[in-house]
Amino acid sequence: MESTPIFFADGESPKMIDAFKKAQETFKYFWRELSWEYRRIIPALEVACVKLAFTQEIENETIVEHMWINDINFDGEKIYGILVNDPNELTNVNNGDEVEIPFNQISDWLFATQGKTYGGFTIQAMRSEMTQKEREEHDDAWGMNFGDFNDILVVYEQKENPQNLTEHPMSINMKESLEDFIKNNPTELTSKDELGYTFLHRETIAGNSTSVQVLIDSGADVNAKTNNGKTALDFARQLNWEHVIPLF
């Protein structure tokens, strides 16, 4: 991701500020995984949530609280979801509210599958300060194995299949079915949602290069713009999907 100002980090430790940065840089992998989760018949993720900085001016002071949301959506610029924490001081949001927050206010993300966690940079920063016993109690409380706080994974089977860092295996496996789907539903190439996003925009934001190539080969308009004037290539560059950019 292009560098974005982390204006909500005042007073945070350097270790936590580093965690915020890493979470922002790698959030695209979270969204890629979630984009496939939403298409699975049988869900694979036990947890999928994002921590964001919520702010409010109270008595001429900017109050910041980092809180988790779930039911995530992402349009390449803003993150949408449902707040799952109770604020301590903020009065402008409540647990259960639908929220819409700019990308540069991400402070963490986490997904878990088969009891193993991915992301969780701020959690791992906190775990790094704990004793072994405290870490075990922490993980038991979450019901998940957070693993080595010095070795944070961002994609499924990252060690066993490092190529997964480049392309999600489902993108590769679904190539033929996508080709068939487009042949049978050609209007999907040109249709736009209420924000002006095409199928090509969405697959580009998710970093699915195989799907992007199929759509381009099938005649998708690479110059189509969202209501905010963004092409698919704009999003590929914004999110630094290096394997997708050359396709345009």
C-alpha positions in Angstrom: 0.0 0.0 0.0 1.2 3.5 -0.6 2.3 5.1 2.6 -0.5 6.7 4.5 -0.3 8.9 7.6 -0.9 7.1 10.8 -2.3 10.1 12.5 -4.0 8.1 15.3 -0.8 6.7 16.8 0.0 9.5 19.3 1.3 8.2 22.6 1.5 4.6 21.3 4.7 2.6 21.8 7.1 2.2 18.8 6.3 -1.5 18.8 2.6 -0.8 18.5 3.1 1.8 15.8 5.1 -0.8 13.9 2.2 -3.2 14.3 -0.2 -0.7 12.8 2.1 -0.2 9.8 2.5 -3.9 9.2 -1.3 -4.4 9.5 -1.9 -1.7 6.8 0.8 -3.1 4.5 -0.7 -6.6 4.6 -4.4 -5.9 4.9 -4.8 -6.8 1.2 -4.1 -10.4 2.1 -6.9 -10.4 4.7 -9.3 -9.0 2.1 -8.2 -11.5 -0.6 -8.9 -14.3 1.8 -12.3 -12.9 2.8 -13.2 -12.3 -0.9 -13.0 -16.1 -1.3 -14.6 -16.9 2.0 -17.7 -15.1 0.9 -17.9 -17.5 -2.1 -17.4 -20.7 -0.2 -20.3 -23.0 0.3 -18.8 -24.3 3.5 -17.1 -21.5 5.5 -13.4 -22.0 6.3 -12.7 -19.1 8.6 -13.5 -19.3 12.3 -12.7 -15.6 12.8 -12.3 -12.6 10.4 -12.1 -9.2 12.0 -10.4 -5.8 11.6 -9.2 -3.4 14.3 -9.7 0.3 13.4 -8.9 3.6 15.1 -12.1 5.4 16.0 -11.8 9.1 16.8 -13.8 11.8 18.4 -13.2 15.4 19.5 -14.1 15.6 23.2 -13.4 18.9 25.1 -10.9 20.0 22.4 -9.0 16.8 22.5 -8.9 14.1 19.9 -9.8 10.8 21.7 -8.7 7.6 19.9 -9.9 4.1 20.6 -8.8 1.0 18.7 -11.8 -1.4 18.3 -12.7 -4.5 16.3 -15.3 -4.8 13.7 -16.6 -7.9 11.8 -18.9 -8.5 8.8 -16.2 -6.8 6.8 -16.5 -5.2 3.4 -13.8 -3.3 1.5 -14.1 -1.1 -1.6 -10.3 -0.4 -2.0 -10.6 2.8 0.0 -13.0 2.4 2.9 -13.7 -0.5 5.3 -17.2 -1.3 6.3 -18.4 -3.5 9.1 -20.2 -3.9 12.5 -18.5 -2.7 15.7 -18.1 -5.5 18.2 -16.5 -3.6 21.1 -18.0 -1.3 23.7 -16.2 2.1 23.6 -14.6 3.3 26.8 -14.8 7.0 26.2 -16.2 7.6 22.7 -19.9 8.5 22.5 -20.2 8.7 18.7 -20.2 4.9 18.2 -21.7 2.0 20.0 -21.3 -1.8 19.9 -23.4 -3.1 17.0 -23.2 0.0 14.9 -22.6 -0.2 11.2 -19.4 1.7 10.5 -17.5 3.1 7.5 -13.8 3.9 8.1 -11.0 5.1 5.8 -8.3 2.5 5.0 -5.6 4.5 6.7 -7.3 4.0 10.1 -6.6 0.2 10.1 -4.6 -0.8 13.2 -4.9 -4.6 12.9 -6.6 -7.5 11.2 -7.0 -11.1 12.1 -8.4 -14.3 10.5 -8.2 -17.8 11.8 -8.7 -21.2 10.2 -8.3 -24.6 11.7 -7.4 -23.0 15.0 -4.4 -21.1 13.6 -4.2 -17.3 13.4 -3.0 -15.0 10.6 -2.3 -11.3 11.1 -3.0 -10.1 14.6 0.0 -7.7 14.7 -1.1 -5.7 17.7 -2.0 -8.9 19.5 1.4 -10.3 18.9 3.0 -7.1 20.0 1.2 -7.5 23.3 2.0 -11.3 23.5 5.7 -10.4 23.0 5.6 -8.7 26.4 4.0 -11.7 28.2 5.6 -14.6 29.9 5.1 -18.0 28.3 2.4 -18.9 30.9 0.6 -15.6 30.2 0.7 -16.3 26.4 -0.8 -19.8 27.0 -3.6 -18.3 29.1 -4.2 -15.6 26.5 -4.4 -18.1 23.7 -6.7 -20.3 25.7 -9.0 -17.3 26.4 -9.2 -16.7 22.6 -9.5 -20.4 21.9 -6.8 -20.1 19.2 -3.1 -20.8 18.7 -1.4 -17.5 18.0 2.0 -19.2 17.4 5.3 -17.4 17.4 4.9 -13.6 18.0 8.2 -13.1 16.0 6.8 -15.0 12.9 3.4 -13.7 11.9 1.8 -15.4 9.0 -0.4 -13.5 6.5 -1.7 -16.2 4.1 -2.9 -19.8 4.6 -0.1 -22.4 4.3 2.4 -19.7 3.7 5.4 -21.8 4.8 4.3 -25.0 2.9 3.2 -23.1 -0.2 5.0 -19.8 -0.5 3.4 -19.2 -3.9 0.2 -18.5 -2.0 1.7 -15.1 -1.2 1.4 -14.3 -4.9 -1.9 -15.9 -5.9 -4.7 -17.4 -3.9 -5.0 -21.1 -4.8 -8.8 -20.7 -5.3 -8.2 -18.1 -7.9 -6.2 -20.6 -9.9 -8.6 -23.5 -9.3 -11.7 -21.5 -10.2 -10.3 -20.4 -13.6 -12.3 -22.7 -15.8 -15.6 -22.2 -13.9 -15.1 -18.4 -14.1 -14.6 -18.7 -17.9 -17.8 -20.8 -18.2 -19.7 -18.3 -15.9 -18.7 -15.3 -18.1 -19.6 -17.2 -21.3 -23.1 -17.9 -19.8 -23.5 -14.5 -18.2 -21.7 -12.0 -20.5 -23.5 -9.0 -18.9 -21.4 -9.6 -15.8 -18.5 -8.1 -17.7 -20.1 -4.7 -18.0 -22.6 -4.5 -15.1 -21.7 -2.0 -12.3 -22.8 -1.9 -8.6 -24.3 1.2 -7.0 -20.7 2.6 -6.4 -19.8 2.0 -10.1 -17.6 -1.0 -9.4 -17.3 -3.7 -12.1 -16.4 -7.4 -11.6 -12.9 -6.4 -12.8 -12.6 -3.7 -10.1 -13.6 -6.2 -7.4 -11.2 -9.0 -8.5 -8.4 -6.5 -8.9 -8.9 -5.2 -5.3 -8.7 -8.8 -4.1 -5.5 -9.4 -6.0 -6.9 -12.4 -7.9 -4.6 -12.2 -11.0 -6.0 -15.4 -12.6 -9.5 -14.0 -12.4 -8.4 -10.6 -13.6 -6.7 -12.2 -16.7 -9.9 -14.2 -17.5 -12.0 -11.0 -17.3 -9.6 -9.0 -19.5 -9.4 -11.8 -22.0 -13.2 -12.0 -22.0 -13.4 -8.4 -23.0 -13.8 -6.5 -19.7 -13.3 -2.8 -20.0 -10.0 -2.0 -18.3 -10.9 1.8 -18.5 -14.2 1.5 -16.6 -14.3 3.9 -13.7 -16.0 3.8 -10.3 -18.3 6.7 -9.3 -15.1 8.1 -7.6 -13.2 7.9 -11.0 -11.0 4.9 -10.2 -10.0 2.3 -12.7 -9.1 -1.3 -11.8 -5.4 -0.4 -12.4 -5.7 2.5 -9.9 -6.6 0.0 -7.2 -3.9 -2.5 -8.2 -1.4 0.3 -7.8 -2.9 1.6 -4.6 -2.8 -1.8 -3.0 0.6 -2.6 -4.6 -0.6 -5.9 -6.1 2.7 -6.3 -8.1 1.5 -9.5 -9.9 -1.7 -7.8 -11.1 -0.4 -4.4 -12.4 1.4 -5.9 -15.5 -1.9 -7.5 -16.7 -3.2 -4.0 -17.6 
